[in-house]
Amino acid sequence: RTTFIFQQDYFTDENRVLKKDPQQDYHLEYAMENSTHTILAFSRELHTCDTNDKSITESTVRVIWAYHHKDMGEAGQNYHGSNRGTKSLRLLNPEKEEVLSASLPYFDLTNKDVPVPDKDTTYWCQMFKIPIQHEKHHVTKVEPLIQKGHENLVHHILLYQCSSNLNDSVLDYGHECYHPNMPDSFLTCETVIFAWAIGGEGFTYPPHVGLSIGTAADPQFVLMEVHYDNPSYTEGLIDNSGLRLIYTPVIRKYDAGVIEAGLWVSLFHNIPPGMPEFVSEGHCTLECLEEALGAERPSGIHVFAVLLHAHLAGRAIRMRHFHNGEEQKLLAYDDEFDFNFQEFQYLKEERTILPGDNLITECHYSTVDRIRMTWVRKVLM
């Protein structure tokens, strides 16, 4: 059997009519076909200067795919029917270097039969004790453990370091976060040490970096905050999701940490309804970074990954970096933000943040379909 494969560059107009592009910018690299699959590899320039093409940047790209089991006929393409779908990707996100051994030990931090309320948003908090103590280890990877079928229910997970003066009695119960009746022990958990958000995969630390556990200065008790998103008000949901932490006794050169920038929930931070675009900024000021880094980290900190986080009204997020009053290259950005696809951006090169620098988290929102005020929380980690 001889198989002929043709590739052509098409685009759609405002009426969704498929048209052949007079400027052919896609090039077939190779193709193969067997009894079950057809595989095509193709390439194009990031910026083609073709008005019918979309530039490829570090922002999220929504890839649309469709196929028909018959080849294209003389009359044109065959309608794909239900054989279609979309997927959000970040095409320029550098590949993660996997240098982990399959035999590395791990421990899980998972909720146990949490009853998810039949309301739009719930933050659930549970305390855990780190099982590794008295000897330094490095966490090298964190994986989400999302209960099957709850992929759209679990929106994000934060892990906070808590006071070391707590005792094991705090492990006996979970409670709704930010509730008037929540345990006082939760108030000691202020420092974020890890974050995961919907659509993201496991996070692998660079080969020279790890999250330190096991020493007196490291977290002994941690609080896991899970944000449940239940817009359909489904009743009777029971969840057992959480995180898996993979670690090694082989110590790496640097300890990992988290810096948060943006705006927390506040009555002063809101978005009017009916706005096609509304921009707000969160400032990590020169004075703040001078105080935070001046004594302990005068040579600065090195940023190797960024998680941009927003909710349904979010359309774009940009992390701006200033040094000596001059704006540097954007630390991270996503001009095509997808609520259901939030994962760490691994920087191609580490960026140094020095005492006296300042950061601005710039968030773009759209509320054209809303009739009430929106109160928001946005944060970059």
N, C-alpha and C positions, 0 to 999 in steps of 0.2 A: 504494500500500500504506500502511495506517495501522498504526502500532505503538503499543501501549499498554504502559507500563512501570509496574509497581507495586513499591514498596519497603516492606518491613515489618521490624520489629525482633523477632528471635527469640533464644532462648538454649537451651543444652542443660543437662540435669540430670546427676546422677551416673551414669545409665544411658545417656548419650549420646543421649537422646531429644530431638528438636527441638521446642520449644514457643514459641508466640507470647507475647511479653512484654506484659503488661498496661500497662506504661509505655513508650510509643513515644518513644524519644529520638533516633533517627536521622532526619535530614531530607534529602530529595532536593534537590540544588542544580541539577543538569541531567543530561540523558541524551541519548545519540545511538547510532544503530545503522546499520551499513552491511552489505555482503555478507559481511564477514569478522569484524567486531568489534562488540561491545556495550560502551559506555562509560558508567559511572555515576559521578557525583560526589556525595558526600554529606557531611554534617557532623553533629557532636554536641558537647555540652559535654564538657570534660575530666573533670569530676566530676559525674555525673548524680544522685547520691544514690539510685541504683537498685541494689538488692542483686544484680540479675541482670547488671549491667554492671561491667566492669573499668575502674578509673580509668586515664586516660592521663597518664603522668608522663614525666620525662626518662630513665627506664629503658628497656631494650630491650623491645619488644613483639613477640610472635610472632603474626603475622597468618596465619590459616588461611583458605584459599580452596577453593572447590569449585563446580562448575557441571554442568548437564545441558543437552543440546541441545534439550530440549523444555521448554515452560513448565510452571509448577506447576499441577497438576490439582486437581480438587475434593477428592480424597482426601489432598492434601498434597504435599509436595515429592517429586520423583523422586530416586532414589538416584544419586549422582554417579559411582559406579564408580571408575575410575582417574583421572578428571578432578579431581584435587585436589592440594594441596601446601601448604607453609608457607614463610614468609619472615620473617626477623628484621629489624626496622626500629627506628630511633629517631625517632619521629614528631615530636618537639619539637627535634631537632637543627637549628639554624638553617642555612639554605642557604648554601653557600660562594659568595663573590663571585668570579666568574670574570672577571678583567680581563686575561687573558693573550693575547698575540698568537700565532697559529698558527705564525708564522715565527720564534719564539724558538729559539735554539740549545739543544742538549742533549748530554749524554754518558751512556753506559750503563756500569753496573758489574754485570757478569753472570758467573756461574760458567761454566766451560767443561768440560762432560762430567764432572761430579762423580759418582762411583759411590756411591750411597746404600746404606749397609749394611743387611742384612736384620735390623735390630733396632729396637726400639720408638722410641728417641730418639737422634738424632745431631745434634751441633752442628758445622757445618763452617765453617772460617775461610779467607778468601782476602784477600790484600793487594792494594790498588790504588793507583795514583798519580793524583791529581787533575790533569787535563790543563790546567786554567786556572791560570796562575802569573804573577807579576810585576805584575798589575793587578787591582784589586778588582772583583768581580762579586757579584751576589746570586742564589742559587738561589731561584726563586719557586714551584716545584712539584716534588714527588717522586712518581713513579708506580711501582707494582710491576710487574715483568715476570715473571710466573709462567708457566713452561712449560705449554703446553696439556696438560690431563690430570693436572697435578700440583697442582691447586687445594687438595686436601686433604692433600697431602704436605708442602708448604711452610707451616709453622705461623707463623713470624715471622722477620723480618730486622732485625738491628741494625747500625748503621754507627758505628764508633768512630774517633776521631782518634788518630793514632799519632805517635811521635817524628819530628821533622823531620830528625834526624841519620841516618836510614836511607838506604840506597842502593838502586838499582834491582834488585839481586839478590834482594830480598825478594819481588819480583813473580813469581818463577819457579815458585812452588809454593803449593798450598793444603794444608791439614792439618786433621785433626779438632781442634776447640777443646778446651781443658782436658785435653789428653792429656799424659802424662809426656814424650812425645817431640816435642811441638809446638815450632816454632822460637822462640828467645828473643825475636825481634823482635815476636812477638804480645803479649808482656808489656808492651810500651810503649804499647799501645792501651787506654786506660782511660776516656776521655771519650766518652760517647754523644752523637752529633750528630744522629741520626735513628733512628726506629723505625717499623716497619710490622708489623701482625699480621693473621692469617687473617680473611677476610671484609671487610677494609678496602679502600677504594678509594685513589686517589691523594690526596696531601695538598697542599693549596694554602695557601701562607702568606698572611696578610692583606696588603692593598695597601701598607701602610706598613712591612712586615717582610720580611726575606730572610735566608737562610743565607749568611754571608759566605764567599767563596772567592777565592783569588788573591793575598792579601797574605802577608807573612812570618809573621804571627800565625795565619793560617788553616791548616787541614790540608793538607799536601802528600801524605802517605800516609794511607790509611784502611783499616781492616779491616772487611770485611763478614762478619758472623756469621749463618748461616742455620740455623734449627732445623728439621730434618726430622722429621716425625711419621709413623712407619710401624708402627702397631700390629698390622697383619696380617703383618708380617715378609716383605713381598714382596721377592723376589730380582731382581737384574738392573736395578734402576732407575738411570737416568742423567739428571742434572738440569742445566739451563742457566738457572736463574732468577736474578733480581737486581733492580736498581733503575735507573730512568731519572731523571736530574736535569736539569731545565729551568732555564736561567739567563738573566740579562739584564745588560748593562753599565750600565743605568740604576739608580743606587744608590738604595736606599730609606732611610727615616729611621732605622730600628732594625735591629740585627743580632739574629738568632734564636739561641737556645740551648736546652739541655735540662737540666731538673733531675729527678733520679731520687729517688724515695722509696719505701720498702717494705722488704722483707727478701730478701736473696740466699740462695742455697742454703747451708744450714748444718745440721750434725748436731743443733744445738739447736732447729731449727725443723721440727717434724714434727707430723703429725695422727694421732691414734689411729684404728683401724678402727671401723666400726659406729657412727659418730657422725652423727645426723641434722643437727646443726649444731655447728660448731666455729669459734670466732672467734680470729684472731690479729691483732696490730698491729705495724706498723713505724713507728718514731718518727724524724722529722727534727726534732731537738730545738732548743730556743731557743738553746743554746750553739753548735750547729752552724751555724744560719743567721746568727747574730751574727758568727761568724768568717768564714763564706763571703761574706757580703754587706757586712759592716761597712766594709771598706777600699775595695773596688772599686765597690760598688753601694749606698751609704748611703741613696739614695732608693728602693731596692727594685727588684724586677723585676716585670714585668707578664705575667701568664699569659693566653694567648689560646686555648689548646687543651690537652686532656688525653687521654692514652691509658691506659685502665684495662686491665691485663693479668693474666690468671690462666690456670690449666690446667683439666683436666677436673673436678676436685673443686670448683672455684670456683662459688659460687652468687650472691654479691653482693660488691661492692667500694664502699667509701665513702671519700672523701678529705676529712678534716676539717682545718679551718684555725683556728688560735687567734692572737689578737692581744691583747697586754697581759693575758694570762691569760683572756680571754673568747673563747668559741667564736663564730666567724662562720658565715655561711651555708656549707653544704657547697660545697667547691670543685668537686667532681664526684661522681657516684654512679651506680651501676647495680644496682638491687635484683633484676633479672631477668637476670643475666649469662649470655651464650651463648658457649660456648667457640669456636664457629665463626663468630662475628660480633664482631670486635674492631676498632673504628675510632676515630679521634680524635673527641672531643666538642669542637666549637667553642663556646666560651663566648659567651653573648649579650653580655656586657660583660666587658672585661678586668679581672682581679683583681690587686691589688698585694700582693706578699709582701715584708714589710719585715724588716730585721735585728731579731732578737729575737722574731719570730713562731715558731710551730712547727706542723708538719704531722704528722698521723697517718693512715697508710694502714690502713684497717680491712677485713680480708678475712674473708668468711664461707664456710665449706666444708661439704660433706656427703660422708661416707664410709660411708653405710649399706650399700653394696654391696661393701665391701672387707673383706678378712680380714687384711691386713698393714698395717704402718705406712706412712704416706705422707710423703716428704720433698718439700718444695715450694720454689718460687721465685716470688715475686710482686713486681711492681714497677710503679710508675706513672711515666710519662714525659711 
